[in-house]
Amino acid sequence: MNELNHLTPRMHRDVSVIHQNTRARPMMRLQPAWLCLFIVVSAVTTCRAADISPLMVSRLIDQRLGMDAADHSQFASDAEFLRRVTLDLAGRIPTIIEVHDYLSNTSESRRIETIDRLMHSGVHYRNMATFWRRAWVPQADTPEFDSVTDDFERWLVHRLQKGTRYDELVVEILTLDHANNVPASTTPIGFYYANLSKPENLAASATRAFLGINLDCAQCHDHPFSRWTREQFWQTAAFFVEPQTNEKSQPQPPKVRIPDTKMEYEPALLTKTKIEWPEKLDSVSLRLILVDWMKVNEEQLLAKNAVNRLWAHYFGEAIIEPVDDLSRDEVQTGDRARLLNDLSAAFIASGYDLDLMTEGIVSSHAYRLSASPAGTSKGSESDPDAPGPFRITRATVRGLTGEQLYDSLQTAANRPSERKDVGGGSDRSQRSEFASRFYIERSFSAERSISQALTLMNGSFVNELTTKQGNLMLASLLSSPFMSFDEQIDTVFIAVLGRHARETELKVIKQSFKSHTNTTRESHLGNLFWVLINSSEFNTNH
């Protein structure tokens, strides 16, 4: 615990309790599934009730990053914070009413109240269903497996709304009896469809998605710089093969053969932990052995991978990059590794509570940082590979995902942004097509292509939003004679950018309007809407 000496006495005690309650479990022998599950659930439930809270998590983050809460000049404005947290939690920009309510609220608890409201809205779970589906089944972002998206995300929304633990989500995916899956049922069967139900594909996807381990290179050969061997890859793949039977019709551990070779391997865990085979061995109980090991292995990669991906969602970049290579020896020490260790320990002790971890992250002072605080230069940002303390000096500017962009355009135009696809409907074609066209792999490195820019400038969907027939917000303004032209312009800024128009902006816009005397007010406001949605301020989360 020497790495915790710089924390306050209270924080030192909090982190110590977390590690005491989570450190003993990885040393267990791999026991039968029901016994492992009972031990783990009992341990974390006791610790969570007494010690783990979002406030504790946010304090831990700020202590680790050396945040000075007294320096308010480094924080985003109220409008910037509201827009950021709404995009991150709800997947869209805030509405006009939400902006007015928040900016008029002077309570010290306004941020916590807003976070709580957004997290308990249905749109938050839909947003996070897309996030986790993209992390676990990235193949669904390709045309070949696009059909997987709806059912998988519908299943995820249902589970997230029920508050299902993260580890239980993983268990349900990896132990699904996909061979006997009921057609049209809400299950994570898409994970198997996207991997063509091939053992080698499932092994590579499961370890990357749930453990942050990249086994791909080991499939064909032993890489000189990789920790994992070809043998280990195929031993992991063997967990996704149907068990065999002997001459007495008794189930036996299966063997998987490497294509075009005579080499065969039985299931084996990456840590070489001895497996105690259950008396009744079938495909589900076989994969349950793998999942149980994921939850109790000494490196705690199941929790670390989840926390690292969550951090990347809310901060733009993960604590440890790349996100699918957490098992490298060189990322096991240092400030970043210690932060990830402590947060994953808190996550385990909370009972793998995604809501608690999310609330803790977005409630931290680190999350409130401005994208361009005074006195901060580009060169002062934290370098993932640089020696010295891990510090974040400003927020990362992130490109909006296709889903965020579509839902934000709908919100700005005061059109319904609620998705019908996850509720059982089929009206997803326009949203799906738009989102796929604006697909980005990593938000912090996103750049608009020429075709994407042209779609935002001249696409039929966007053109529709610049008219009162397709934009309910513009229609409302034009039917409100009690509003001055200045107030109407300001309202467009609030609807699109989530902030009031600045005096300089207002002056330039009015001068431009006056120079076009033959243009109607509807065209003026529609043109302003078009200009703002094509701005970098609208197209990024900052």
C-alpha positions in Angstrom: 0.0 0.0 0.0 3.0 2.4 -0.3 1.4 3.9 -3.4 -1.4 5.3 -1.2 0.8 7.3 1.2 -0.1 10.6 -0.5 -3.8 10.2 0.1 -5.7 11.9 2.9 -6.3 9.7 6.0 -9.9 9.2 5.1 -9.1 8.2 1.5 -6.3 6.0 2.7 -8.8 4.2 4.9 -11.4 3.9 2.1 -9.0 2.4 -0.4 -7.5 0.1 2.2 -10.9 -1.3 3.0 -11.7 -1.9 -0.7 -8.4 -3.8 -1.3 -8.8 -5.8 1.9 -12.3 -6.9 0.7 -11.2 -7.7 -2.9 -7.7 -9.0 -2.6 -8.4 -12.3 -0.9 -10.7 -13.6 -3.7 -8.3 -13.9 -6.6 -6.2 -16.4 -4.5 -9.0 -19.0 -4.4 -8.7 -22.3 -6.2 -11.2 -22.6 -9.0 -14.1 -24.2 -7.2 -17.4 -25.5 -8.6 -19.5 -22.7 -10.1 -22.1 -22.4 -7.5 -19.6 -22.2 -4.6 -17.5 -19.5 -6.4 -20.6 -17.4 -7.1 -21.8 -17.7 -3.5 -18.4 -16.6 -2.0 -18.0 -13.7 -4.4 -21.5 -12.3 -4.0 -21.4 -12.6 -0.2 -18.1 -10.7 0.0 -18.9 -7.8 -2.2 -22.4 -7.3 -0.8 -21.1 -6.8 2.7 -18.4 -4.3 1.6 -20.7 -2.3 -0.7 -23.3 -1.6 2.0 -20.7 -0.3 4.4 -18.1 1.4 2.3 -18.6 2.0 -1.4 -20.5 5.1 -2.7 -20.2 7.4 -5.8 -18.8 10.1 -3.5 -16.0 7.7 -2.4 -15.2 6.9 -6.1 -15.1 10.6 -7.1 -12.8 11.4 -4.2 -10.6 8.6 -5.1 -10.3 9.9 -8.7 -9.6 13.4 -7.7 -7.0 12.4 -5.1 -5.2 10.2 -7.6 -5.1 12.9 -10.2 -4.1 15.6 -7.7 -7.1 17.8 -8.5 -7.3 21.2 -6.8 -11.0 21.8 -6.3 -10.4 25.4 -5.1 -9.3 26.5 -8.5 -12.6 27.1 -10.3 -11.0 28.7 -13.3 -10.1 25.2 -14.5 -13.6 24.0 -14.6 -16.1 24.1 -17.5 -18.9 26.6 -17.4 -22.4 25.5 -16.3 -23.5 25.4 -20.0 -20.5 23.4 -21.0 -20.9 20.9 -18.2 -24.6 20.4 -18.8 -24.0 19.7 -22.5 -21.1 17.3 -21.8 -22.9 15.3 -19.1 -26.1 15.1 -21.2 -24.3 13.9 -24.2 -22.3 11.3 -22.1 -25.3 10.0 -20.1 -28.2 10.5 -22.5 -26.5 10.4 -25.8 -28.0 13.8 -26.9 -27.6 17.5 -26.3 -29.8 19.1 -23.6 -33.2 20.5 -24.5 -34.1 24.2 -24.3 -36.0 23.6 -21.1 -33.1 21.7 -19.6 -30.7 24.5 -20.4 -32.9 27.2 -18.9 -33.6 25.2 -15.8 -30.0 24.4 -15.2 -28.6 27.9 -15.9 -31.2 29.4 -13.6 -30.4 26.9 -10.8 -27.9 28.4 -8.3 -27.9 25.4 -5.9 -24.6 23.8 -5.0 -26.3 20.4 -5.7 -27.4 21.2 -9.2 -24.8 19.0 -10.8 -25.6 16.0 -8.7 -29.3 16.5 -9.2 -28.8 16.7 -13.0 -26.6 13.5 -13.0 -29.2 11.7 -11.0 -32.0 12.8 -13.3 -30.2 11.7 -16.4 -29.0 8.4 -15.0 -32.5 7.4 -14.1 -34.0 8.2 -17.5 -34.7 5.5 -20.0 -32.6 7.3 -22.6 -29.4 6.7 -20.4 -29.9 3.0 -20.5 -30.4 3.1 -24.3 -27.3 5.2 -24.7 -25.2 2.8 -22.6 -26.7 -0.2 -24.4 -25.2 1.2 -27.6 -21.9 1.8 -25.8 -21.6 -1.7 -24.4 -22.9 -3.4 -27.6 -20.2 -1.5 -29.5 -17.5 -2.7 -27.1 -18.7 -6.3 -27.0 -20.0 -6.8 -30.5 -18.2 -4.3 -32.7 -19.0 -6.5 -35.8 -22.5 -5.2 -35.6 -21.3 -1.8 -36.9 -20.6 -3.5 -40.3 -23.4 -4.1 -42.9 -22.9 -7.8 -42.7 -24.0 -8.0 -39.1 -26.2 -5.0 -38.8 -29.2 -7.1 -38.0 -27.6 -8.1 -34.7 -27.7 -4.6 -33.2 -31.4 -4.2 -32.4 -32.0 -7.5 -30.5 -28.7 -7.3 -28.6 -29.3 -3.7 -27.5 -32.9 -4.4 -26.6 -31.7 -7.2 -24.3 -29.1 -4.8 -22.8 -31.6 -2.0 -22.2 -33.8 -4.5 -20.3 -30.9 -5.7 -18.1 -29.5 -2.3 -17.4 -32.9 -0.9 -16.4 -33.2 -3.7 -13.9 -29.8 -2.8 -12.4 -28.2 -6.1 -13.4 -24.6 -6.4 -12.2 -21.9 -6.1 -14.8 -20.5 -9.5 -14.1 -23.9 -11.1 -14.4 -24.3 -9.5 -17.9 -21.0 -11.2 -18.9 -22.2 -14.5 -17.4 -25.5 -14.4 -19.3 -23.7 -13.7 -22.6 -21.1 -16.4 -22.2 -23.3 -19.1 -20.8 -26.2 -18.6 -23.2 -27.5 -21.9 -24.5 -27.4 -20.6 -28.0 -28.0 -24.0 -29.5 -31.5 -24.1 -27.9 -32.2 -20.4 -28.2 -35.9 -19.6 -28.6 -36.5 -17.6 -31.9 -37.6 -14.0 -31.4 -36.7 -14.1 -27.7 -34.7 -11.3 -26.1 -31.3 -12.7 -25.5 -27.7 -11.8 -26.3 -27.6 -14.4 -29.1 -26.2 -11.7 -31.3 -22.8 -12.2 -29.7 -22.7 -15.7 -31.2 -24.2 -14.7 -34.6 -21.6 -11.9 -35.0 -18.8 -14.5 -34.3 -20.4 -17.1 -36.6 -20.5 -19.4 -33.6 -16.9 -20.4 -34.4 -14.8 -21.3 -31.3 -11.8 -19.3 -32.5 -13.9 -16.2 -33.1 -15.7 -16.5 -29.8 -12.4 -17.0 -27.9 -10.8 -13.9 -29.5 -14.0 -11.7 -29.0 -14.6 -12.9 -25.4 -11.1 -12.2 -24.1 -10.9 -8.8 -25.9 -14.4 -7.6 -25.0 -14.5 -8.8 -21.3 -10.8 -9.0 -20.2 -9.0 -6.5 -22.4 -6.8 -9.2 -23.7 -5.8 -9.3 -27.4 -5.3 -13.0 -28.4 -5.6 -12.5 -32.1 -2.0 -12.7 -33.0 -1.7 -16.0 -31.1 -4.2 -17.7 -33.3 -1.7 -18.6 -36.0 1.6 -18.4 -34.3 3.7 -17.6 -31.2 4.5 -13.9 -31.5 8.0 -13.0 -30.1 6.6 -10.0 -28.3 3.3 -11.4 -27.1 2.6 -12.8 -23.7 0.1 -15.4 -25.1 1.0 -18.5 -27.1 -0.8 -20.3 -29.9 -1.5 -23.1 -27.5 -3.2 -20.8 -25.0 -5.4 -19.3 -27.8 -6.7 -22.7 -28.8 -7.1 -23.9 -25.2 -9.3 -20.9 -24.7 -11.2 -21.6 -27.9 -11.9 -25.1 -26.6 -14.3 -23.7 -24.0 -16.6 -22.9 -26.9 -16.7 -26.4 -28.3 -19.4 -29.0 -27.4 -18.2 -31.6 -24.9 -17.5 -35.0 -26.2 -18.7 -38.4 -24.8 -16.6 -41.5 -24.1 -17.5 -45.1 -24.8 -19.8 -45.1 -21.7 -21.7 -42.1 -23.0 -20.2 -39.9 -20.3 -19.4 -36.3 -21.2 -15.7 -35.5 -21.5 -13.8 -32.2 -21.9 -13.8 -31.4 -25.6 -10.9 -31.0 -27.9 -10.5 -28.4 -30.6 -8.3 -29.0 -33.7 -6.3 -26.2 -35.3 -7.5 -26.0 -38.9 -5.2 -27.7 -41.4 -3.1 -29.4 -38.7 -3.4 -32.5 -36.5 -2.9 -30.5 -33.3 -5.7 -30.7 -30.7 -6.2 -28.9 -27.4 -8.5 -29.4 -24.4 -9.9 -26.3 -22.5 -7.3 -24.7 -20.2 -7.3 -21.3 -18.4 -4.8 -18.7 -19.3 -3.3 -18.8 -15.8 -2.9 -22.5 -15.9 -5.3 -22.8 -12.9 -6.3 -26.4 -12.4 -9.9 -27.1 -13.5 -12.2 -29.2 -11.4 -14.6 -30.6 -14.0 -18.3 -30.8 -12.9 -20.0 -34.2 -12.9 -22.5 -33.1 -15.5 -20.5 -31.4 -18.3 -22.4 -29.6 -21.1 -21.6 -26.6 -23.2 -23.1 -24.2 -20.7 -21.3 -25.6 -17.6 -18.1 -25.7 -19.6 -18.3 -21.9 -20.4 -19.3 -21.2 -16.9 -15.8 -22.5 -15.8 -14.3 -19.8 -18.0 -16.6 -17.1 -16.6 -15.9 -18.0 -13.0 -12.2 -17.8 -13.6 -12.7 -14.4 -15.2 -14.2 -13.1 -12.0 -11.6 -14.5 -9.6 -8.3 -14.4 -11.5 -5.5 -12.6 -9.7 -5.2 -9.7 -12.2 -8.9 -8.9 -11.9 -9.0 -8.1 -15.7 -12.8 -8.4 -15.8 -13.3 -5.4 -13.6 -10.3 -3.5 -14.9 -11.5 -3.8 -18.5 -15.0 -2.6 -17.6 -13.6 0.4 -15.6 -11.0 1.2 -18.3 -13.7 1.3 -21.0 -16.1 3.4 -18.9 -13.3 5.9 -18.3 -12.6 6.1 -22.1 -16.3 6.8 -22.6 -16.4 9.7 -20.2 -12.9 11.1 -20.6 -12.3 10.4 -24.3 -9.1 8.3 -23.7 -8.8 5.2 -21.4 -6.6 5.1 -18.3 -4.6 2.4 -20.1 -4.3 2.4 -23.9 -5.0 0.5 -26.0 -8.2 -0.7 -24.3 -7.9 -4.2 -25.6 -4.3 -4.9 -24.3 -4.4 -4.6 -20.5 -2.2 -7.7 -19.8 1.1 -6.2 -21.1 3.7 -6.2 -18.4 4.7 -2.6 -19.0 1.3 -1.3 -18.0 1.2 -3.0 -14.6 3.0 -0.3 -12.7 2.8 3.5 -12.4 0.2 6.1 -11.5 -2.2 4.9 -14.3 -2.0 1.3 -13.2 -2.6 2.3 -9.6 -5.7 4.4 -10.4 -7.1 1.5 -12.5 -6.3 -1.0 -9.7 -8.1 1.1 -7.1 -11.1 1.9 -9.3 -11.5 -1.8 -10.3 -11.2 -2.8 -6.6 -14.0 -0.3 -5.8 -16.1 -1.7 -8.7 -15.7 -5.3 -7.4 -16.5 -4.2 -3.9 -19.6 -2.4 -5.1 -21.0 -5.6 -6.5 -20.0 -4.6 -10.1 -22.5 -1.7 -9.9 -22.3 0.2 -13.2 -24.5 3.0 -12.0 -22.4 3.6 -8.9 -19.2 3.7 -10.9 -20.7 6.0 -13.6 -22.0 8.4 -11.0 -18.7 8.5 -9.2 -16.8 9.3 -12.4 -19.1 12.1 -13.7 -19.3 13.6 -10.2 -15.6 14.0 -9.9 -13.8 17.4 -10.3 -11.6 15.8 -13.0 -14.7 15.3 -15.2 -15.7 19.0 -14.8 -12.4 20.3 -16.3 -12.7 22.7 -19.1 -11.5 21.7 -22.6 -9.4 24.9 -22.7 -8.7 26.2 -19.1 -6.8 29.5 -18.7 -3.1 29.1 -18.7 -3.1 25.6 -20.1 -1.3 24.8 -23.3 -1.6 21.8 -25.6 1.8 20.6 -24.5 0.7 20.3 -20.9 -1.7 17.5 -21.5 -0.9 14.1 -20.0 1.0 11.8 -22.2 0.0 8.1 -21.7 3.6 7.0 -22.1 5.3 9.9 -20.3 7.1 9.3 -16.9 5.9 11.1 -13.8 2.5 11.5 -12.2 -0.7 10.9 -14.1 -2.5 14.2 -14.4 -5.4 15.6 -16.5 -5.2 19.3 -17.1 -8.1 19.7 -19.4 -11.0 17.8 -20.9 -10.5 16.0 -24.2 -12.5 17.3 -27.2 -14.4 14.3 -28.6 -16.2 13.8 -31.9 -19.9 12.9 -31.6 -20.8 9.3 -32.5 -23.4 8.9 -35.3 -26.1 8.1 -32.8 -25.3 11.1 -30.7 -25.3 13.4 -33.7 -28.6 12.1 -35.0 -30.3 12.3 -31.6 -28.8 15.8 -31.0 -30.1 17.1 -34.3 -33.6 15.7 -33.4 -33.3 17.4 -30.0 -32.2 20.7 -31.4 -35.2 20.7 -33.8 -37.5 19.8 -30.9 -38.4 16.5 -32.6 -38.7 13.3 -30.6 -35.3 11.7 -29.9 -36.6 8.6 -28.2 -35.6 5.4 -30.1 -38.3 3.0 -31.1 -36.0 0.1 -32.0 -35.1 -0.8 -28.4 -38.7 -0.8 -27.4 -39.8 -3.3 -30.0 -40.6 -1.1 -33.0 -39.0 -1.2 -36.3 -38.7 2.5 -37.3 -35.0 2.6 -37.2 -34.0 2.9 -40.8 -33.2 6.6 -41.0 -31.4 6.7 -37.6 -29.5 3.5 -38.4 -28.4 4.7 -41.8 -27.4 8.1 -40.5 -25.4 6.6 -37.6 -23.6 4.2 -39.7 -22.6 7.0 -42.1 -21.1 8.9 -39.2 -19.5 5.9 -37.5 -16.3 6.7 -35.5 -14.0 4.2 -33.9 -12.6 6.4 -31.1 -14.1 9.7 -30.1 -10.9 11.5 -29.2 -9.4 11.0 -32.7 -12.5 11.5 -34.7 -12.3 13.6 -37.9 -15.1 14.3 -40.3 -14.7 12.9 -43.8 -15.6 14.9 -46.9 -18.7 12.8 -47.4 -19.8 13.3 -43.8 -19.3 17.1 -44.1 -21.3 17.2 -47.3 -24.1 15.2 -45.6 -24.3 17.7 -42.8 -24.3 20.6 -45.3 -26.6 19.3 -48.0 -28.2 16.0 -46.9 -32.0 15.7 -47.2 -32.4 15.1 -43.4 -30.5 18.3 -42.5 -32.2 20.4 -45.2 -35.6 19.3 -43.7 -34.5 20.6 -40.3 -33.9 24.1 -41.7 -37.6 24.6 -42.4 -40.5 25.2 -40.0 -42.2 22.1 -41.5 -39.4 19.9 -40.4 -38.2 21.8 -37.3 -40.7 22.2 -34.5 -38.4 24.6 -32.7 -38.3 27.0 -35.6 -42.0 26.7 -36.1 -42.6 27.6 -32.4 -40.3 30.7 -32.7 -42.1 31.9 -35.9 -45.5 31.6 -34.2 -44.4 33.5 -31.1 -44.9 37.2 -32.0 -44.2 38.3 -28.4 -40.5 37.3 -28.8 -38.1 39.8 -30.2 -35.7 39.0 -33.0 -32.8 39.0 -30.6 -34.6 36.5 -28.3 -35.4 34.2 -31.3 -31.7 34.2 -32.3 -30.7 33.5 -28.7 -33.2 30.6 -28.6 -31.6 29.0 -31.7 -28.2 29.2 -29.9 -29.7 27.5 -26.8 -31.4 24.8 -28.9 -28.3 23.9 -30.9 -25.2 24.8 -28.7 -26.8 24.7 -25.2 -25.7 28.3 -24.4 -26.8 31.9 -24.9 -25.5 33.9 -27.9 -22.6 36.1 -27.1 -22.9 39.9 -27.7 -20.3 39.7 -30.5 -22.1 36.8 -32.2 -25.5 38.6 -31.9 -24.1 41.7 -33.5 -22.5 39.9 -36.4 -25.7 37.8 -37.1 -28.0 40.9 -37.0 -25.7 42.7 -39.4 -25.7 39.8 -41.8 -29.5 39.6 -41.6 -29.8 43.3 -42.3 -27.7 42.9 -45.4 -30.2 40.5 -46.9 -33.4 42.5 -46.8 -35.3 40.2 -49.2 -34.9 37.1 -47.0 -37.8 36.1 -44.8 -37.4 35.6 -41.0 -38.0 31.9 -41.5 -35.1 31.7 -43.9 -32.9 33.8 -41.6 -33.5 31.5 -38.6 -33.2 28.4 -40.8 -29.9 29.5 -42.1 -28.7 30.3 -38.6 -29.7 26.8 -37.5 -27.8 25.3 -40.5 -24.6 27.3 -39.7 -24.7 26.3 -36.0 -25.2 22.5 -36.6 -22.3 22.6 -39.0 -20.0 24.2 -36.5 -17.3 22.3 -34.6 -18.9 23.4 -31.4 -22.0 21.4 -32.2 -20.2 18.4 -33.7 -18.0 17.8 -30.7 -18.3 17.0 -27.0 -16.1 19.4 -25.2 
